[in-house]
Amino acid sequence: MNLVPDSIEPIEGWKMLNLGPDGTLVSPNYDMTWYPASPVCALCKTDSYIQRWVLVDGPVPLETPGQAPSYVVAAGGMTFYQAPSPVTVPLPLVVPPPGKHWELHSFKNEHTAPGEGCSCGIYVARNIVTTAGYGTVLVKVKGWGNVHEHSGGWRVEYAYPSEIYVNTMEEALALEAYGVPIKLREDVKDQDIRKVLMVSDPTKAIQKVKAQGLLAGKVGMLICLFALCLNIVLFAIKPNIPGGIAMAIMALATGFLADQVRRNG
């Protein structure tokens, strides 16, 4: 399924996503769902502001022939000062010409994502290895629209999967609605793809948690046995019924908690 407009040459990179409970791809870091047959569109949710010099009193500056205008008349009749290009300092530090009343105002920085100087946009990695561990489903992505290139990849306005790589057949069946090639890890020859999927395999993560729980259970049982033996030795040397009972209770409690960790792991 190709949803890229014919007149556009998209960028192509890599991204890790998760499989949602309804069979859709979802971003692991943000509240964004990648629906089948529909490109995902980036929106800037950053509450940032920019400062502009506004002409409060006085006539609109006259343009100098052969030079770029030093003002911009915006919607609503406001006149903004436009610093001559190139500017080597931030805009608020550029002082407008004298003789008129200018004031510095803050305006909400509303822009099409991804914006210059903002972190918004859909992130697409250039190197597949850098995506490892950020999700459970590996996606080869086509991105287009407003595109900002960076050393590690791109931030794009629109994106849609061109290929999907998964660890299990259950995942593959759930993602058929996207209409793009879906490949299992065991069928892929590219070693980088296989490595990224192995790191992100949810079944391996569950096995790891269970192994850690089993180890914790064994350690807890050893602590329990040690506490009981210590209690017996101390009680034999100097009988102290209250102390012995307390240590026995502590040992039993330790064993119970360790067993719960093992069972729930």
VEXMI-659334 format. One line per 4 residues: number of its first residue (from 1); their letters; for each residue x, y, z of N, C-alpha, C, O. Coordinates in steps of 0.02 Angstrom, whole numbers, plus 32768, in hexadecimal, padded with zeros to 4 digits. Each point is the difference from the previous one (the first is absolute). Example, Ala and Ser with C-alpha at 12.3 -4.5 7.8 and 13.67 -1.06 7.14 Angstrom:
<nodes>
1) AS) 8294,7EE4,8186,7FD3,803B,8000,802D,803C,8000,8034,7FFF,8021  7FBA,8036,7FBB,802A,803B,8003,7FD9,8037,8025,8019,8037,8008 $
</nodes>
This chain:
<nodes>
1) MNLV) 802A,7FC4,8000,7FD6,803C,8000,802C,803E,8000,8025,800C,8030  7FD7,801B,7F9B,8029,803D,7FF9,7FD3,803D,8008,7FD8,800E,7FD5  802F,8016,8063,7FD8,803B,800D,8025,8040,7FF4,7FE6,8036,800D  8058,7FC6,7FD9,8028,803B,7FF2,7FE8,801F,7FBE,7FF9,7FDC,7FCF $
5) PDSI) 7FFA,8066,802F,7FEE,8020,7FC1,8033,7FF3,7FCA,803C,7FFF,800E  7FAE,7FF8,7FB4,802C,7FEE,7FC9,8035,8035,7FF2,8036,7FF0,7FE9  7FBB,804F,8026,802E,8037,7FF1,8036,8009,8034,802A,802D,7FFA  7FD6,7FA9,803A,802F,8008,8038,802F,7FC6,8003,7FEC,7FC6,7FFA $
9) EPIE) 8054,8049,8011,8033,7FCD,800B,800C,7FFB,804C,8021,802B,801C  7FC4,7FA1,8005,8004,7FFE,8049,8045,7FEA,8018,8028,7FE3,7FDB  7FE6,802D,8064,803B,7FE3,8021,7FEB,7FBB,801A,7FC5,7FF3,8008  806B,7FE3,8006,7FF1,7FBD,8019,8031,7FEF,8038,803D,8003,7FF7 $
13) GWKM) 7FA8,7FEA,8042,802A,7FEF,8039,7FDE,7FCC,802C,7FD6,7FDA,7FE9  803D,8026,8058,7FE9,7FCB,802E,7FE2,801D,803F,8011,8037,8015  7FC1,7FA2,8008,7FDF,8016,803D,7FE6,7FC2,8025,7FEC,7FCF,7FE1  8016,8034,8062,7FE4,7FCC,8029,7FBC,8017,801B,7FFA,8038,801A $
17) LNLG) 7FD4,7F9D,7FE0,7FBD,800E,801A,7FE9,7FC5,802A,8022,7FCC,8003  7FA5,803B,801E,7FE3,7FCA,8026,7FBF,7FE9,7FE0,7FE0,8026,7FDB  800C,7F9D,8033,7FC0,7FE6,7FE9,7FCC,800C,8036,8005,7FE5,8037  7FC8,8044,7FB8,7FCC,800F,8030,7FCF,7FC7,8008,8000,7FD2,7FD7 $
21) PDGT) 7FD6,8030,805C,7FD0,7FC9,800C,7FCC,7FF8,7FC9,7FE2,7FCB,7FF9  8012,806B,7FE0,7FCF,7FFC,7FCA,8020,7FEF,7FBC,7FDF,8004,7FCC  8061,7FE9,8035,8021,7FED,7FC2,801D,803A,7FD8,8010,7FF7,7FC6  7FF5,8044,8058,801E,8039,7FDF,8046,800D,801B,8011,7FEC,8037 $
25) LVSP) 8017,8036,7FA0,8043,8013,8016,7FFB,8041,8029,7FDC,802F,7FEC  8047,7FD3,804B,7FFF,803C,802B,8047,8014,8012,802C,7FD6,8005  7FDD,806B,8004,8041,801A,8013,8010,7FED,8048,7FD4,8005,802B  8069,7FE4,7FE4,8011,7FEC,8045,800B,803C,802E,7FFF,7FF8,803D $
29) NYDM) 800B,8044,7FA7,8011,803A,8029,7FCA,8035,8003,7FFC,8026,8030  7FD9,7FDD,7F9D,7FCE,8035,7FFD,7FBB,7FE1,7FF2,7FFB,7FC7,7FE9  7FD1,805F,8025,7FBC,7FEA,7FF5,7FF0,8008,7FB5,7FDD,802F,7FED  803C,7FA4,7FEB,7FF5,8003,7FB7,7FF4,7FBB,7FE5,8028,7FD2,800B $
33) TWYP) 7FA0,8025,7FD1,7FEF,7FC0,7FE2,8009,8003,7FB5,7FEB,8030,7FE0  8036,7F9D,8004,800A,7FFB,7FB8,7FC9,7FD3,7FE4,8004,7FC3,8004  7FC7,805B,7FE1,7FC8,7FDA,7FE7,800D,7FE3,7FBB,8023,801F,7FD8  7FC1,7FA6,8019,8008,7FE3,7FBD,7FE2,802C,7FCA,7FCC,8021,800B $
37) ASPV) 8054,7FE0,7FBB,7FE7,8024,7FC4,7FFA,804B,800B,7FDA,8021,7FDC  804A,7FFB,8055,7FFD,8048,800C,8044,8018,8019,8018,7FE9,8034  8007,8047,7FA8,8040,8019,8018,7FF9,8022,8044,7FCE,8021,800D  8064,7FD7,801D,8000,8023,8040,801C,8046,7FF4,8030,8009,7FDA $
41) CALC) 7FB1,8028,8046,8012,8046,7FF6,8019,801D,8041,7FE1,7FF8,8035  8059,802B,7FC8,801D,801D,803C,7FDF,8043,8011,7FF1,8027,7FD3  8002,7FE4,806D,7FE6,803F,8018,802D,8018,803A,8013,7FD8,802B  7FFC,8068,7FD5,802A,801A,8036,7FD4,800D,803D,7FCF,8025,7FFD $
45) KTDS) 8044,7FBD,803C,7FDB,8009,803E,8028,8028,8033,7FEF,8002,803B  8046,801E,7FAE,802C,8026,802C,7FE3,8046,800A,7FF2,8024,7FD0  8006,7FEF,806F,7FE8,8044,8010,803B,8030,8002,8017,8014,8036  8001,7FFF,7F8F,8039,802E,7FFD,7FE9,8043,7FE3,7FCC,8005,7FDF $
49) YIQR) 805B,802E,802F,7FEF,8044,7FEA,803C,8020,7FDF,803A,7FF0,800F  7FB8,803F,7FC3,8034,8027,7FE0,7FF3,804A,800E,7FC8,8014,800E  806D,8014,7FF0,7FFA,8048,800C,8008,8027,7FBF,802D,7FF3,7FD9  7FA7,803D,801D,8002,8029,7FC3,7FF8,804A,8014,7FDC,8010,802F $
53) WVLV) 8047,801C,7FAC,7FF7,8047,8009,7FC2,8016,7FDA,7FFA,7FF3,7FC4  7FD8,802E,805F,7FC1,8017,7FE2,7FFE,804C,7FFF,8010,8021,8031  7FDE,7FFB,7F94,7FFA,8048,7FF9,7FC0,8017,8023,7FC9,7FEF,7FEB  803E,8038,804B,7FC7,8017,8027,7FE8,8044,7FE8,7FC3,800C,7FFC $
57) DGPV) 806B,8022,7FF5,7FED,8044,7FEE,802F,8019,7FCA,803D,7FF4,8003  7FA8,802F,7FCD,8029,801C,7FCB,7FF0,7FE1,7FBD,7FE1,7FCA,7FFE  8033,8056,7FCB,7FF0,7FE5,7FBD,8029,7FC1,7FF1,8035,7FF5,801C  7FAF,7FE4,7FB7,8023,7FC4,7FEA,8041,8014,7FDD,7FFF,802D,7FD6 $
61) PLET) 803A,7FB4,803B,8040,8014,7FE1,7FFE,7FFA,7FB4,7FE0,7FD3,7FE5  8042,805A,7FFA,8005,7FFE,7FB8,8036,7FCF,7FEA,8033,7FF9,8021  7FC1,7FE6,7FA8,8031,7FD1,7FE6,8037,8027,7FDC,7FF4,8032,7FDF  8049,7FB5,8028,8039,801D,7FDE,800A,7FDC,7FBD,8006,7FC3,7FFF $
65) PGQA) 7FFA,8062,7FCA,8008,7FDF,7FBE,803E,7FD3,7FFE,8036,8015,8014  7FC0,7FAF,7FD2,8038,7FD2,7FF8,8011,7FD9,803E,802E,7FD7,7FFF  7FAF,8034,8038,800E,7FDC,803E,7FC2,7FDA,8017,7FC7,8012,7FEE  8044,7FBB,8039,7FC8,7FDA,801B,7FD9,802C,8031,801E,8027,8024 $
69) PSYV) 7FA0,7FD3,7FDF,7FD8,8029,802E,8013,7FF0,8048,8012,7FC7,8011  7FEB,806C,801A,8012,7FF7,8046,7FC3,7FF6,802C,8005,8004,803D  7FC1,7FED,7FA5,7FC4,7FF5,8026,7FD3,7FCE,7FDB,8009,7FF4,7FC5  7FC8,7FEF,8061,7FD0,7FD1,7FE3,7FBB,8013,801C,7FF8,8003,803D $
73) VAAG) 7FD8,8009,7F98,7FBC,800E,8016,7FDC,7FBD,8004,7FF5,7FDF,7FCD  7FF8,800E,8070,7FE1,7FBE,800B,7FB4,8007,8001,7FE4,8036,7FFC  7FFB,7F90,800A,7FB7,7FFF,8004,7FE9,8026,803E,801F,7FFC,8035  7FAC,8029,7FC4,7FE7,8029,8037,801D,8046,8000,7FF1,8028,802C $
77) GMTF) 803A,7FE7,7FA3,801B,8043,7FFA,803F,800E,8028,801A,8038,7FFE  7FFF,7F96,8028,803C,800B,8028,803E,8004,7FD2,8005,7FDC,7FCF  8028,8050,8043,803E,8008,7FDA,803A,7FE6,8029,800E,801B,8036  8015,7FB2,7FB2,803A,7FE4,8022,8040,801A,7FE1,8005,800A,7FC4 $
81) YQAP) 802D,8001,8067,8041,8012,7FE6,8024,7FC1,7FE8,8002,7FCE,8023  8019,8035,7FA2,8025,7FC8,7FE2,8049,8015,7FF9,8010,802C,7FD9  801B,7FB3,804E,8047,8012,7FFE,801E,7FF1,7FBC,7FEE,7FCE,7FE1  803F,805C,8008,8022,7FF2,7FC0,8025,7FBE,8004,801A,7FEE,8035 $
85) SPVT) 7FEA,7FEF,7F94,8023,7FC0,7FFC,8046,800B,7FE5,8008,802A,7FD3  802C,7FB4,8045,7FFC,7FCE,8037,8003,8021,8044,801D,8036,8009  7FC5,7FA8,8029,8001,8017,8045,802B,7FD0,8028,7FF7,7FC3,7FFB  8036,8057,802C,802E,7FD5,8026,7FEF,7FFD,804A,8022,7FDE,8026 $
89) VPLP) 7FA9,8046,7FF0,7FEB,7FFD,8046,7FB6,7FF0,8002,7FDD,800B,7FCE  8009,7FDB,806B,7FB8,7FF1,8004,7FD6,803E,7FF3,8013,8038,800F  7FB2,7FBC,7FD5,7FD4,8036,7FEA,7FF1,8034,8036,8003,803C,7FF1  7FED,7FB0,804D,7FEF,8034,8032,8038,8031,800D,7FF4,8037,8016 $
93) LVVP) 804B,7FB5,7FDD,8039,802C,800C,800C,802F,7FC6,8029,802E,8006  7FB5,7FC7,7FC2,8007,802D,7FC7,7FD1,803B,800A,7FC3,7FF7,8000  8058,8044,8009,7FD8,803B,8010,7FE5,801F,7FC0,8026,800C,7FD1  7F98,8002,802D,7FE3,8020,7FC5,801B,8047,7FF7,801D,801C,802F $
97) PPGK) 7FDA,8001,7F96,8019,8045,7FF4,7FDC,8032,802D,7FC6,7FF6,8010  805C,8041,8004,7FE2,8032,802D,7FCB,802A,7FDC,7FF9,7FFC,7FC3  7FE4,802C,8064,7FCF,802D,7FE4,7FB9,7FE6,8001,7FD2,8024,7FEE  8025,7F9E,8027,7FBD,7FE2,8003,7FF9,7FD9,8041,8032,7FEE,801F $
101) HWEL) 7F91,8007,7FF6,7FF4,7FDE,803F,7FF7,7FB5,7FF3,7FCD,7FEA,7FE7  8067,7FEF,802A,7FFE,7FB7,7FF9,7FFB,7FE0,8046,801F,8019,802F  7FBC,7FB2,7FD7,7FFC,7FDA,803E,800D,7FB7,7FF2,7FEE,7FE5,7FCC  8033,7FFA,8065,8010,7FB9,7FF9,7FC6,7FD6,801C,7FF1,8005,803C $
105) HSFK) 7FEF,7FD2,7F9A,7FC8,7FD7,8015,8010,7FB6,7FF6,8028,7FEE,7FD5  7FB9,7FE7,8054,8008,7FB8,7FFA,7FC3,7FE3,7FDC,7FC7,8013,800D  8047,7FBF,7FC4,7FCB,7FE0,7FDA,800A,7FB4,8003,8038,7FE7,8000  7F90,7FF5,8003,8004,7FB7,8000,8020,7FE8,7FBF,7FEC,8015,7FCA $
109) NEHT) 8045,7FC0,803D,8026,7FE7,7FC6,7FDB,7FC6,7FDF,8011,7FC6,800B  7FBD,804A,7FCE,7FD9,7FCD,7FDD,801E,7FF5,7FBB,8008,802F,7FD9  8009,7F93,8019,8021,7FF1,7FC0,7FEF,7FB9,7FEA,7FE8,7FD7,8027  8025,801D,7F9A,7FF8,7FBD,7FE5,803A,7FD4,8018,803A,8013,7FFA $
113) APGE) 7FB5,7FB3,8021,8034,7FD3,8018,801F,7FDA,7FC4,7FDE,7FEE,7FD1  8064,8006,8033,802F,8015,8034,8017,8048,7FF5,800B,8014,7FC7  7FFC,8012,806F,8014,8045,7FFA,804A,800A,800C,8020,7FD9,8023  7FFB,805C,7FC0,8046,8012,8009,800A,8017,8048,7FDB,802B,8018 $
117) GCSC) 8057,7FB9,800A,800C,8013,8045,7FD2,7FE0,8032,8001,8011,803B  7FD6,7FC0,7FAF,7FD1,7FDC,802C,800F,7FB6,7FFC,8021,7FE9,7FD1  7FC8,7FF1,8060,800E,7FB8,8001,7FC6,7FD7,7FE4,8000,7FC3,8005  7FCD,805E,7FDF,7FC5,7FDC,7FE8,800E,7FDB,7FBF,8033,800A,7FE0 $
121) GIYV) 7F9F,7FCB,800D,8007,7FD9,7FC3,8003,7FB5,800D,8009,7FEB,8039  7FF1,7FEF,7F92,8006,7FB7,8004,8049,7FEE,7FF4,801C,8011,7FCC  8003,7FCE,8064,8047,7FF0,7FFB,800A,7FBF,7FD8,7FE0,7FCD,800E  804D,8036,7FC2,8010,7FC6,7FD6,804C,7FF9,8002,8024,802F,7FEF $
125) ARNI) 7FF4,7F96,8024,8048,7FF4,8007,8020,7FEC,7FBE,7FE2,7FDD,7FD8  805B,803A,801E,8026,7FED,7FC5,8020,7FBB,8008,8002,7FD8,7FD1  8017,801A,806B,8022,7FC1,800E,7FD1,7FD3,8028,7FE9,8013,8036  800A,7FB2,7FB1,7FD1,7FD2,8020,8016,7FEC,8046,7FD5,7FF6,802B $
129) VTTA) 806C,8005,7FE1,8019,7FE8,8040,7FED,8030,8039,7FF6,7FEA,8039  8004,8057,7FB8,7FF0,8031,8035,7FB9,7FFA,8019,7FEF,8020,8032  7FE7,7FB9,7FAD,7FBA,7FF9,8015,7FF6,7FC8,8033,7FCA,7FFB,801D  8068,7FDB,7FED,7FF9,7FC5,802B,7FE9,8012,8046,801C,802D,801F $
133) GYGT) 7FB2,7FAF,7FFA,7FE9,8008,8044,7FCB,8035,800B,7FE9,8009,8038  8002,801A,7F92,7FCF,8036,8008,7FB9,7FE9,7FF2,7FD2,8029,8004  8023,7F98,7FED,7FBD,7FE6,7FF2,8005,7FB6,7FF2,8034,7FE1,800C  7F96,8002,7FDB,7FFE,7FB8,7FF3,7FF7,7FEE,7FB7,800B,7FC7,7FEC $
137) VLVK) 7FE1,806B,7FEB,7FF5,7FF5,7FB8,802E,802F,7FD9,7FFE,803C,800A  802A,7FA7,7FCA,802E,8027,7FD7,7FDC,8014,7FBF,7FE4,7FD6,7FDD  801E,806B,8013,7FDD,8019,7FC5,802F,8027,7FD3,8024,802D,8017  7FDB,7FC2,7FAA,8022,8029,7FCE,7FCE,8035,7FEA,7FC9,7FEF,7FEA $
141) VKGW) 804A,8050,801C,7FD1,8037,7FF9,8011,802C,7FC4,803A,800E,7FF3  7F92,8008,7FEA,8008,8035,7FCE,7FE5,8041,801F,7FC9,8001,801C  805E,8034,7FDE,7FEC,8041,801C,8001,8036,7FCB,802A,7FFF,7FD3  7FA7,8030,8032,7FFD,8035,7FCE,7FDE,803E,801E,7FF4,8002,803D $
145) GNVH) 7FFE,802F,7F99,7FE4,803F,8018,8038,802E,8016,8032,8008,7FDC  7FC7,8017,805D,8033,802B,801D,8036,7FD3,8020,7FF1,7FDD,8030  804C,8023,7FB5,8034,7FD3,8016,803D,8027,8019,8018,802D,7FDE  7FFF,7FC2,805D,803E,801D,801C,8032,7FC8,8009,7FF3,7FCF,8023 $
149) EHSG) 8047,8038,7FBF,8033,7FCC,8004,8031,800F,8039,8012,8039,800D  8001,7F92,8016,8031,8005,8037,8035,7FCA,7FF6,7FFB,7FD6,7FD3  8038,802B,8057,8037,7FD0,7FF9,7FE8,7FB8,8008,801A,7FD3,7FDE  7FB5,8021,804E,7FEA,7FBC,800D,7FC2,7FEB,7FD8,7FEA,7FC7,8005 $
153) GWRV) 7FFB,8068,7FD3,7FC3,7FEF,7FDA,7FD9,803E,7FEE,801C,8033,7FEC  7FA1,7FC9,801B,7FD5,8036,7FEB,7FC7,800A,8032,7FEF,7FD4,8027  7FF4,8068,7FD6,7FBF,800E,801E,7FD1,8011,7FC6,8010,802D,7FD9  7FB8,7FB1,8022,7FD5,8008,7FC6,7FB9,8012,8016,7FEC,7FF7,8039 $
157) EYAY) 7FEE,8023,7F96,7FBA,8013,800C,7FD0,7FC6,7FF8,7FD3,7FF6,8029  8037,7FE2,7FA2,7FD5,7FC6,7FF2,802B,7FC1,7FFC,803A,8003,7FEB  7FA9,7FC5,8029,8024,7FC0,7FFC,7FCF,7FC6,7FFC,7FC7,8004,8016  8052,7FC5,7FCB,7FD9,7FC2,7FFC,8030,7FC6,7FF6,8033,8008,7FDE $
161) PSEI) 7FBE,7FBE,803F,802E,7FC7,7FF9,8004,7FE9,7FB7,7FCE,8000,7FDC  806E,7FEC,8010,8009,7FE0,7FBF,8010,7FB6,8008,7FF4,7FD9,7FD2  8028,8014,8067,800C,7FBA,8011,7FFA,7FF9,804C,8010,802F,8025  7FDA,7F96,7FF2,7FF9,7FF4,8048,8024,7FBE,8011,7FF9,7FCF,7FDC $
165) YVNT) 802D,8032,805A,8026,7FC5,8016,7FEA,7FEF,8048,8000,802C,802B  7FEF,7F94,7FE1,7FE6,7FEC,8041,8023,7FBF,8017,8023,7FE0,7FDA  7FD1,800F,8065,801E,7FC4,801D,7FD3,7FC3,7FFC,8018,7FC8,7FFE  7FA6,8043,8002,7FD1,7FC8,8004,7FCC,8002,7FC8,7FF3,8035,7FE3 $
169) MEEA) 7FF1,7F91,800F,7FCB,7FFC,7FCE,7FC1,8024,8018,7FDC,801C,7FD7  8017,7FE4,806A,7FC6,8023,801B,8004,804B,7FF0,7FCE,801E,7FEE  806D,7FFF,8019,8009,8047,7FEF,7FF5,800B,7FB5,7FE0,8031,7FED  803A,7FA3,7FEA,7FF9,8006,7FB8,7FB7,8000,7FEB,7FEC,8028,7FD6 $
173) LALE) 7FED,7FAA,8046,7FB9,7FFB,7FEF,7FDA,803E,8016,7FD2,8017,7FDE  8040,8005,805C,7FDD,803A,801A,800C,803F,7FD7,7FD8,802F,8002  8060,7FD2,7FD8,8013,803D,7FDB,7FF2,7FFC,7FB5,8018,802A,7FDB  7FC3,7FA3,8010,7FF3,7FF8,7FB8,7FDB,803A,7FE1,8006,800D,7FC4 $
177) AYGV) 7FD3,8017,8064,7FD7,8037,7FE5,8029,803A,7FE5,7FE6,802A,7FDC  805B,7FD9,8035,8029,8037,7FE8,8011,7FF9,7FB5,8016,8031,7FE1  7FE0,7F95,8003,8009,7FF8,7FB8,8047,8007,7FE7,800A,8011,7FC6  8027,7FE1,8065,8047,8003,7FEC,8020,7FBC,8010,7FE5,7FDB,8029 $
181) PIKL) 8055,8016,7FB9,8021,7FC0,800F,8010,7FFA,804B,801B,802E,801F  7FD5,7F98,7FFE,800F,7FF2,8046,802C,7FC2,8002,7FEF,7FCC,7FE3  804A,8039,8040,8030,7FC9,8000,8010,7FEB,8048,8006,802A,802D  7FFF,7F94,7FDD,8013,7FE4,8040,804C,8002,8008,8025,7FFA,7FCF $
185) REDV) 7FF1,800D,806F,8047,8002,800E,8024,7FC2,7FE5,8037,8005,7FE4  7FAB,7FC1,8024,8020,7FC1,7FEB,8008,7FFC,7FB4,8028,7FD7,7FE8  7FB3,8052,7FF2,8005,7FFE,7FB7,802D,8037,7FE4,800B,8003,7FC4  8011,8027,8068,8029,8038,7FEA,804A,7FEC,8002,8017,7FE2,8030 $
189) KDQD) 800D,8030,7F9C,8047,7FF1,7FFC,802B,803A,8019,8039,7FF5,8016  7FAE,8048,7FE7,8026,803A,8016,800E,7FFB,804B,7FD2,7FFD,8028  806E,8001,7FEA,8013,7FF6,8045,7FEE,803A,802E,7FEF,7FF6,803A  8013,8048,7FAB,7FED,803A,8029,7FB7,7FFD,8012,7FED,800E,803A $
193) IRKV) 7FE9,7FDF,7F97,7FB8,7FFA,800E,7FF4,7FCA,8034,7FD8,800A,802E  804A,7FBD,7FCA,7FF7,7FC9,8030,8016,8014,8046,7FDF,7FEF,8031  8059,8036,7FD4,8018,8015,8042,7FD0,8030,8021,7FF2,7FFA,803C  7FF3,8036,7F9E,7FD2,8031,801D,7FC1,7FDD,8018,7FE6,8010,8036 $
197) LMVS) 8000,7FC0,7FA3,7FC4,7FDC,8014,800D,7FD4,803D,7FD4,7FF9,802B  8066,7FE9,7FD9,800F,7FD6,803A,8002,8028,8040,7FE9,7FEA,8034  8034,8053,7FC8,8002,802C,803B,7FB9,8013,8015,7FF2,8008,803B  7FE2,8000,7F93,7FBC,8019,800D,7FCC,7FC9,8007,7FC5,800F,8006 $
201) DPTK) 8050,7FB2,7FFA,7FD1,7FC8,8003,7FDC,7FFF,8044,8020,7FF6,8033  7F9E,8015,7FCE,7FDC,8002,8041,8001,7FBD,8024,7FFF,7FFF,803E  8004,7FC9,7F9E,8002,7FBF,8021,8041,7FF6,8026,8002,7FE2,8035  8035,8039,7FAE,8040,7FFB,8022,8001,802D,803E,801E,7FEE,8033 $
205) AIQK) 7FC0,804B,7FC9,7FFD,802C,803A,7FDA,7FDF,8039,8014,8005,803A  7FB5,7FD8,7FB6,7FDA,7FDC,8033,802A,7FC9,801F,7FFF,7FF6,803D  8025,7FE4,7F99,802B,7FCB,8019,8036,801C,802F,8011,7FE1,8032  8009,805A,7FBD,8033,801F,8029,7FE4,8013,8045,8021,7FF5,8033 $
209) VKAQ) 7FA2,8027,7FCD,7FE1,8013,803F,7FF3,7FC2,802B,800B,8001,803D  7FDE,7FC9,7FA4,7FF4,7FC3,8025,8040,7FE3,801D,8002,7FE9,8038  8034,801A,7FA0,8041,7FE7,8018,8018,8029,803C,801B,7FE5,8030  7FDA,805E,7FCC,8014,802B,8038,7FD7,7FF0,803E,801A,8001,8038 $
213) GLLA) 7FA5,7FF1,7FBF,7FD5,7FEF,8038,8014,7FBE,801F,7FFF,7FF9,803D  8014,7FD6,7F99,8015,7FBF,8019,8040,8007,8028,8008,7FE1,8035  8027,8048,7FB2,803F,800B,8024,7FF3,8021,8044,801D,7FED,8032  7FB5,8045,7FCE,7FF0,8022,803E,7FE1,7FCF,8032,800D,8004,803C $
217) GKVG) 7FCA,7FCE,7FAB,7FE1,7FCE,802B,8034,7FD2,8020,7FFC,7FF1,803B  8034,7FFA,7F9D,8035,7FD4,801A,802A,8023,8035,8011,7FE4,8033  8000,805C,7FBE,8027,8026,8031,7FD9,8009,8041,801C,7FFA,8036  7FA2,8013,7FC3,7FD7,8008,803B,7FFC,7FC1,802A,8002,8002,803D $
221) MLIC) 7FFA,7FC4,7FA1,7FFD,7FC1,8025,8042,7FF3,8024,8000,7FE6,8038  8038,802B,7FA9,8041,7FF8,8021,8004,802D,803E,801A,7FEA,8034  7FCD,8053,7FC6,7FFF,802D,803A,7FD5,7FE3,8038,8011,8004,803B  7FB8,7FDE,7FB1,7FD3,7FE1,8031,8023,7FC8,8026,7FFD,7FFE,803D $
225) LFAL) 8025,7FD6,7F9D,8023,7FC8,8020,8038,8019,802E,800B,7FE5,8036  8018,804F,7FB2,8036,801C,8029,7FE5,801D,8041,801E,7FF7,8035  7FA9,802C,7FC7,7FE3,801D,803C,7FEA,7FCB,8032,8008,8007,803C  7FDB,7FC3,7FA9,7FEA,7FCA,802C,803C,7FDF,8023,7FFE,7FF3,803C $
229) CLNI) 8037,7FFF,7F9E,803C,7FE1,801D,801F,802E,8035,8014,7FE9,8036  7FEF,8057,7FBA,801C,8030,8031,7FD6,8002,803F,801A,8004,8038  7FA5,7FF9,7FBF,7FD3,8001,8039,800C,7FC3,802D,8001,8005,803D  8007,7FC0,7FA4,800B,7FC2,8026,8041,8004,8027,8002,7FED,803B $
233) VLFA) 8034,802C,7FA4,8041,8005,8022,7FFD,802F,803B,8017,7FF1,8036  7FCB,804A,7FBE,7FFD,8032,8036,7FD4,7FE7,803A,8010,800D,803A  7FBB,7FD1,7FB6,7FD3,7FE7,8034,8022,7FC9,8029,7FF5,7FFA,803C  8037,7FDE,7FA2,8025,7FCC,8024,8034,801D,802E,800D,7FE7,8036 $
237) IKPN) 8013,8050,7FB4,8034,8020,8029,7FE2,8023,803C,8017,7FF9,8039  7FB5,802E,7FBA,7FE0,8027,8035,7FB5,8002,7FF3,7FE8,8029,7FD9  7FF4,7FAB,8048,7FB8,7FFD,7FF3,7FDF,8044,800C,8009,8020,8034  7FD2,7FF3,7F9C,7FDA,8040,8004,7FC1,7FF6,7FD7,7FFF,800C,7FC4 $
241) IPGG) 7FCD,7FDD,805D,7FC4,7FED,7FDC,7FE2,8039,7FD8,7FF0,7FF6,7FC5  8009,8047,8058,7FE4,8037,7FD7,802A,800F,7FC3,7FE6,800A,7FC9  805D,7FF8,8042,802C,800E,7FC7,7FFC,7FCA,7FCC,7FFF,800D,7FC4  7FFF,7FB4,8053,7FFC,7FC9,7FD0,7FC1,8001,7FD8,8000,7FF4,7FC3 $
245) IAMA) 7FC8,801A,805E,7FC0,8004,7FDD,8001,8037,7FCC,7FE8,7FF8,7FC8  8035,8042,804B,8003,8039,7FD2,8028,7FEF,7FC2,7FEC,8010,7FC8  804D,7FCF,8043,802A,7FEF,7FC6,7FDE,7FCC,7FD5,8007,8001,7FC3  7FD5,7FD0,805D,7FDC,7FCD,7FD9,7FCA,8020,7FD5,7FF8,7FEF,7FC5 $
249) IMAL) 7FE4,8041,8058,7FCC,8022,7FDA,801F,8026,7FC6,7FE6,7FFF,7FC8  8054,8023,8045,8022,8025,7FCB,8015,7FD1,7FC8,7FF9,8010,7FC5  8021,7FB6,804D,8016,7FD0,7FCE,7FC6,7FE7,7FD6,8005,7FFA,7FC3  7FC3,7FF6,805F,7FC6,7FE7,7FDB,7FE4,8037,7FD2,7FEC,7FF2,7FC8 $
253) ATGF) 8014,804B,8050,7FE7,8037,7FD6,802C,800A,7FC3,7FE8,800B,7FC9  805A,7FF0,8041,802F,8006,7FC8,7FF3,7FCA,7FCD,8000,800C,7FC4  7FF6,7FB6,8055,7FF3,7FC9,7FD2,7FBF,800A,7FDA,7FFC,7FF0,7FC4  7FD0,8029,805F,7FBF,800B,7FDF,8007,8034,7FC8,7FE7,7FF6,7FC9 $
257) LADQ) 803A,8043,8046,8008,8034,7FCD,8029,7FE8,7FC5,7FF0,800E,7FC6  8044,7FCC,8048,802A,7FE7,7FCA,7FD8,7FD1,7FD4,8007,8001,7FC2  7FCE,7FD5,805D,7FD7,7FD1,7FD9,7FCD,8026,7FD5,7FF2,7FEB,7FC8  7FF3,804D,8051,7FD1,8027,7FD9,8023,801F,7FC3,7FE4,8003,7FCA $
261) VRRN) 8059,8015,8041,8026,801C,7FC8,800B,7FCB,7FCA,7FFA,800E,7FC4  8017,7FB4,8052,800C,7FCB,7FD1,7FC0,7FED,7FD9,8003,7FF6,7FC4  7FC5,8006,805F,7FC2,7FEE,7FE0,7FE7,8035,7FCF,7FE7,7FF0,7FCA  801F,804F,804A,7FE7,8036,7FD6,8031,8016,7FCB,7FEE,8028,7FD4 $
265) G) 804F,7FBF,802F,8032,8014,7FCE,7FF1,7FE4,7FBD,8026,800C,7FD1 $
</nodes>
